[in-house]
Amino acid sequence: MNDKKCLILPATKTRKMHTSRRDTFRPVNTQPWAEVDYGTGNIYFVNKDHKKREKRDLKVRPMKEKLKVGLLKIHTNMYAREVEAYKGFQGLVIEGTGLGHAPITKSDEFTGENARIFNAIKKLIQQGTVVVMAPQTIYGRLQMNVYSPGRRIQEIGVLGNGSDMTPETTFIKLAWLLSNYKKEQVKELITQDLRGEISTKISGDEFLV
């Protein structure tokens, strides 16, 4: 909050957490890379596992201007037409609840819309849209094999299990991959750590750092 010190944060694991505070940017599921002391000029490395990258030629791979990628937040009282609105999009990120869930199970006479949501997601994938789950909770990792709805939604092609990327990072990564790789490669690369965007492990003290 002052001008004496600042943190160097990993861009792919950082989120703005407050509308106006100076310390609004926080690392998610990881530690800051380093702390800089302006007074002494010292740099203290917080993350001891951070590996310094070798210098190399930069090759820019821009995103396609006409690419359509959507971001859909799971919420109560959802309707299948919300999913259907993304027909024709190349990609869709779903902000799932909990470990990576969506209202897709019809359990009684009042939950018929859930079945329609499931079918809408399935049809979207069949039509060629790459659908990826992201954690709405921000912190933590998706574990879509724990409960049957998560396993069921994976069976129709929803990707993202094991990811701890924020929805924003998932969106940018999906858009970049779709712009530069074939669809089958995108499906493989979306859950692979390319630039530190997916943590290999998450410790308890990294929650609300």
N, C-alpha and C positions, 0 to 999 in steps of 0.2 A: 504493500500500500504506500510505500515511500520511494524516494529516488536513490536509496543507498544500495539496494540489491535487486536483482531480477533473476528469474529462472529461464533456462533454455529448455523448451518443451518439444517433444516429438510431434511434428505436425499431424501425422496420421492418427494420433491417439489423444488429441486435444480437443476440448469442447468449451465453448463460451457458456458459463453457468450463471451469469448475472447480467442484468441489462446495463448496469452502469459502473459497477465496482472496478477499480483499477486491477485488482487481482482476479478478474472474472475468468480468465483462461486457466483451466485445470486439466491435468493429465488423467486419462480414463484407463483403468486397469493396468497402470504402469507407473513408474516413477519419473520425475523430471530428469533430463539428461545431466544438467549441471546448474550450479548457482554462481552468478557473477557478482563480485563485490566491486562496485565502481570506485570506492575509496582507495582500496589497496591494489586493485587491478588483478586480484586473484580469481581463479576459476576453480571451484570445488565440484568434482564429479560426484553427483548423487547416485547415479546408476552405474555401479561398478561393472556391470555386464555390457555396457555400451561399447560397441566396437567401432573404431574410427575407420571410415571408408577410404579406400585408396582413390586418388584422383583419376578420373577417366573422362573420356570425351562424352559430352552430353548430346544425346540424340532425342530431339523433341518429337513426340508422337501426339499430336493434337486430337481433340475429340471431334467427331463429325458434327457439323452445324445442324443438320436436320434430324439428328438422332432423337428419339422419343423415349425417355426413361421417367417413370413415375414413382411417387412415394406415397404409400397408403398406410394410414395409422389405424390399427384395430381399435374399435371402441364399442360401447354398448349400443344396442338398437341399430346394428348394421344391416345393410341391404345388399343383395347380390348385384344390383345395378351400379353400386359404387365400384365394384371390381370390373364390371362390364365396360365401364367408362374408359378403361385402359386398352380396349381392343385396338390393335394396330400398333401398339407401342413395342419397341424392341426389348425393353426391360422394365421390371417393376420391383421395387423394394417394399416389402411389407413389414411394418413395425409391429412385431408380435408381442403379445403379453407374456409375462413369466419366462419360461424356458424356450419360448418360441411358438406360441399358440395363436390360433384364430378360431372364431366361432363357426365350426364346420360340422358339428354333430347334432343330428336331430334326436332328441331324447324324449320328446312328448308332443302333444298337439300344438304347443305354443312355440316350438323351435323349428318349424318347417323352413323358415328362411335360412337357417344354418346349412341345410342340405343344398339349398340353391346357391349359397355362397361357395360351398365346396365345389359344386359343379361349374360355377363361373370361373374359379381359379383353374380348375382342370382344363376347361375349354380354352382359357387364355394361353396356357402352356402348350396345348395341342396346336394352337394357331401360330406358335412360334415365339411367344414372349418368354424371355428368361426371367423367372420369378425367384427372388432371393429374400430370405427372412433376415431381419435384423432385430436386436433387442430393444424394445421400447423402454426398458428400465435404465438404459445407458450403461450401468455397471453390470459386470458379470458376463457369463458365456452362455450361448445357446446350447441346450441339451435336449434336442428334439427326439431322442430315443427313449426318454424316461416315461412319457405317457403316450397312450395310444393315439390321441389326436395328432401329436407331433410326428409319430411314425407314419400315420395315415397320410398326412399332408406331404411327407417326403416321398411316399410311394407314387404320387401323381407328378412329382418332379420339382417340388419346391426345394431350393438349395439353401445353404447357410449353416447347417448343423456344425457346432463346434466353434463358430465364429464369435469373437467378442468385439468386432468392429462397431462403432457407433452408426446409427442410421445414415448420418451425413457422409461418413467415410465409405460406407457400403454403396451409397448412391453414386459418389464420384468414381469409385473403383469400378463399379458395374458399367457406368457410362464410358469410362476410358477403355475397359476391356472390349466392350462391344464395338468401339471405334477402331480397334487395332488388331483384333483377333477373330478367328472364326468361332461360331457359336459353340461348338463342342469344346474348343480350347477355353472359352469363357467359363463354361460349366466346371472345368477342372481348376482353373486359376482363381476363381472367386473365393475359395476357402483356403488358398495357399498364401502364406506370408511372403509378400514380394518386397515391401519396403518398411517393415516394422509395424504394419497396420493390424496384425493379429498377434496377440501375446501367446508365447508358448506355455506360460504359466501365470497365474494370478495369485498374489499373496493377499492375506487379509488386511494388511496395513495400507493397501493401495485403494481402499474404498474411501471416497471423499478426501483425497490428499489435499 
